[in-house]
């Protein structure tokens, strides 16, 4: 849970505020001495710095994972557009070649609209090429349009590449979501630590506004 005072801050701002506060508190002997009286000695401050470092590392991981997710999404789009272009032409010719062959129409899923989702499209495309290549008679009939087995197998490979790219996208999406969850948990822990730290600092340094400002606390005049 983010404290209300942090709710308007970006992740980068929260990390910067935390790092500045803890490092300035450690490096200023007057602040450190005052805080030590209330249990916030150098060791305790290092705990806070560790939370900053940990949250920062997880934030960087989260950004990297989302970059990989965006890359995977682009790969799916590119693979799909390439495969669908070839599949669309071959499908049209197959509808012509097998317009009176009910069995072939059923086996190759020639009738009806193409499904819009990637999963649905893959189901239809995989069925088309798998059943087509499994029947030499069907391949022979399509050969009248210059579609031999190697050409059809090459198109089938394009479909497989869509499936592989789609699986990679799903994997990257899961990893990005997990990275976000871990990052947010680390930030929550840092926020809790900073809240208590600031409350202690206000008590320990209540008579020195400049020192409070040095660790990021602005006291209303």
Residue, then its C-alpha position, 0 to 999 in steps of 0.5 A: x500500500x502506498x502512503x497518501x504522501x507518495x500517491x502522486x509520485x512516480x516510481x523514479x521519484x520515490x526511489x530518488x527521494x528514498x536514496x537521497x534521504x538515507x544517503x544524506x542522513x548517513x553522510x551527515x554526522x549531526x543527522x546520524x547522531x540525532x537519529x541514532x538516539x532513536x534507533x536509526x544508526x548506520x546499520x538501520x539506515x543501511x537497511x533502508x538503503x538496501x530497500x532502495x537498491x532492491x526496489x531499483x533493481x526490480x524496477x529495472x527488471x520490470x522495464x526490461x521485461x516489458x521491453x521484451x514483451x513489446x518486442x514479442x508482440x511485434x514479432x507475433x504481428x510480423x509473423x502473422x502478417x507474413x503467414x496470413x498473406x500466404x495462407x489467404x491466397x492458398x485458401x482461395x485457390x483451395x476453395x476453387x480446387x475443391x468446390x465440389x469436394x465436400x470431404x475436402x472442404x470439411x477436412x481443410x475447414x474451407x467454409x466460413x469466416x476466418x477467426x479473428x483471434x490468433x488462437x482461432x486463426x492458428x486452429x484453422x490454419x494448422x488444420x488446413x495445412x496438416x490435413x492437406x499435406x496428409x493427403x497426396x490426392x489433395x496435394x496433387x489437385x492443388x499442384x494444378x495451381x503450382x502448389x507442390x508439397x515443398x511449397x505447402x510445407x514452407x507455408x506450414x512452417x510460416x504458420x508454425x512460426x506464428x504459433x511459436x511467436x504467440x507462445x513467446x509473447x504469452x511467456x513474456x507477458x507473464x514474466x512482465x506481470x510477475x516483474x511488476x508484482x515483485x517491483x510493486x511489493x518492494x516499493x511498498x516495503x520501501x514506502x513503509x520504511x520511509x514513512x517510519x523513518x521520516x516520522x522519527x526524523x521529524x522528532x529527532x530533528x524538529x528544531x533544525x529545519x535545514x537538516x530536515x530539508x537535507x533529507x527531503x522533509x519540508x516543514x511548513x512555515 
